[in-house]
Amino acid sequence: MSELGELFRQIRLDKNWSIRKAANKMGISYSYLSILEKGVDPRTGKDSSPRPETLKIISKAYNYPYEELMKAAGYLDENESLGRKFDLAIFVSNVNLLMGAMSVEKFSEDIYAKTGYHIKSTQIRSYLNGDIEPFPGTFNILCKYAEVTMDFWYKFNTPETLAKEKSKYRETINKPFEHSFTKDYESFTSLNKDIKTFVSDSENIPYIEIAMEAQKKNLNSETLKNIVETMINEIDNNLD
């Protein structure tokens, strides 16, 4: 039995449900649920591998966190799910904080304007009413919209902590760029003075581009020398 299948079985047994009762709650056949619990499809000998849509059905029937099932199935890694239990009250509180005085419709439009992704107003209302739980993709969109990390959604926040989370988010986003920039800058400052003068001259950009392209194609120095000499000759002929 696979770890995921064992999890399905354990959740069912904890609720003291028969496999037929559980399957009936989910609207699927008990034979299919049996396959999921065993973790292997006897017809093919392969892992049962339930899809995210199936996991959502199981999550709703068992009232078990969807993100935990997604993690167990391998759709989410530890960093994405953060191994924490979702709390709808916290989520709703934070959504209301982001909405402020905006209507749900305006909030939906603002999310699209700032991220390019739609979260329909009807969907937002369902979250606020506690009818459905947000999908993992919803968190990603809202993190981008509010400029917050995933940590934001696992605690109650205030305007002050929201500002801190935005700062934390920007540091996370900019860190790789800053590291790369610092590394490149250090490499540049360590160059010979004549070389720094050469690469800083806009007229030499064509030669630098050729050198970079030659490096990508693993051209030898002799070939590169011939290319540069050809370019110089063409420039001289044009000046004449």
N, C-alpha and C positions, 0 to 999 in steps of 0.2 A: 504494500500500500504506500502511495506517495505521501509526502508531507502535507500537500494541499488536500488530498483525499482524506487523510486522517483528520485534518482540521474540520472539513465538512462533516465528517462522522461524529466528531467530538461535540461540535456545536449542536447537532441534532439530538445527540444523546443527553446533552445538558438540558435541553428543552423537554426531554422525555417524549419525543415524537417518534412514531414509527416512520419508516422510509416512505410508506404510502401517504401518510398524513403530510409529511414534509413536501413531497412531490406535488400533492394536491394544492398545498398553499402556494407553491411556486408556479403552478400551471404547466408543469412538465411531467413526463412519464416517470414512474418510479424506477423503471429499468435504466433510464438515462441517468437518474440521480445515483443509482447503484454503481454505474460505470464511473461517475465522477468521484464517488467515495473510494472506489478501488484504485482510481488513478490511471487505469489502463483500459483501452477499448479492446475487448476480447476478439472483435471481428478483424481488427488490424494489428493488434499487438503493440500499438503505439500509445503514447501518453494521451489521456483524454483532453487535456489542454482546453479548458472552457474559455470562451471569449469574454471580453469585458462586459458585454450585454448580459451574458448568463450570470456573471458574478454579481451584477447589479440586481438581478432577480433574486438570487440567493441572499444577498445582503438585506434586501427589503423583507423577505419572508422570515429570516432569522433575526432581524433587527440587529445585525452585526455590521461594524464599520466597513464600508465599501473599500476604503483605502487599505485596510489591513488585508482584505481578500486579494486586492490588486498586487500588493506586495508579496503575499504568499504565492501568487501565481506567476510572479516574475515580471509583471508589467511595470512595477515601480520598484526602485531600489531604496535602500535605507535612507539616503539623503533626501529623496523626493517625498517619501511618506513621513520621514522624521520619527517614525516609530511612536507617534503620539495619538491619543484617542481624540477624535473629532468631537467638539462640543458645539451644538447648533446655537445655543444661547450666546456663546462668545462670538461666533461667526456673525449672527444677526446684529449684535451690538456694534461690531466693527464696521459692518456694512452701513449701518445708520450713521456712524461717525463719518464715513467717507461721503455719504449722501448729503449730510448737512441739511440745508433748507431746500435742496433739489427734490423735485417730484421723482417718482420711479421712472417715468418716461424720460425726463431730462437726464437722469443718472445714466440710463441705458444709452442715450445719444452721446453723452459725454465720454463714456467708456469707448464707444466706437470711434469717436473723433480723435481720441488720444492714443488708442492702441491699434485701430484697424480691425478689431474683432468685435463681433456682436454678442451681447448677452441680452436677450429679449426682456422687455419689461415684465411680461407674464412670468418668465422664468425667475426674475428677481423677486417678484411678489410671492411666488411659491416658496422661495428660500425664506423670505421674511415671515411667511405664515407657518413655516415648519412643515410644509407638505412634502418637500423633497430636500435631499442633501446635495451640496454642490459637487460637481464632478472635479477630478484633478485638474482638467483643463481650465475650469473656472478660476481656480486659485491662481494659476499662471497668468491669466488675463488680468485679474484683479491686482496681483503683485506688480505687474507692469504698469497698470493704470495708476495705482496709488504710490508707486515707487517705494515698495516695502518688501522685506524678505518674507519667507514663509513663516518665520517666527511670529510675525504680527498676528497670524490667525489663531494662535494657540493661547492667547491671553487677552484679557480685557484691556482696552487702550483708551487714552485721553488725547486731546489735541497735542499735549506736550510729548507724550510717548510716540505719537504719530510722527511728529517732527524728527524725533531721534531715529525712528525707524527709516525715514526717508534718507537721513544722513548715512545710516548704516548701509542702505541699499546702494547709494551712489558710490560709497567707498568700495563695495563689493564689485560693482560694475566697472569702475575705473581702475581698480588695482592691477589687472593684467596689462592694461594699456600703459599705466605708469611704470610698471616693472620693465616692459619692453622699451619704453622711451628712455628710461634711465640707463638700461643696458646699452642701447644704441648710442646714446649721448656719450657714455664713458668710452665706448669703442672709438667714436669720432675724435674725442679730445686726446686720445692716446696716439693718434696718427702723426706722422711727420708733418712739419709746418707746410712744406711744399705741396704735399698731398692734400692737406686741408684746404689750401688755397685753390687747388685744381678742382676739387669736388664742389667747392662753394661757388665756382664760376658757372653761370647759367649757360655760357657758350659751350661748356664741356659736357652738358647733359647727354647729348647723343652718344658720346664715347662711353659714358658711364652705363647707359642703357644697353649698349652693345656688350660691354663687359659682363653685366648682370645676366643677359641672355646667354652669353657664351658659357657662363658658369652653370646655368640650368641645363644646357645641352652637353656639358662636359667637353667643350672644345679645347684642344690643346693650345698652348701659348703661341705656337708658330702660326696657326690658323687665325687666331685673334689678331696677331700682329699684321697679317696680310689684309684682314678686313679693315683695320684702323688705317693702314697706309692707303688703301683704296679710297676710304672716306676723305682723307687729307688731300689726296690728289684731285678728287672731284671738287672739293672746296676751292683748291688753288686754281683749277681750271675755270671755275665760275667767277673767281675774282679777276682773272685775266680778261 
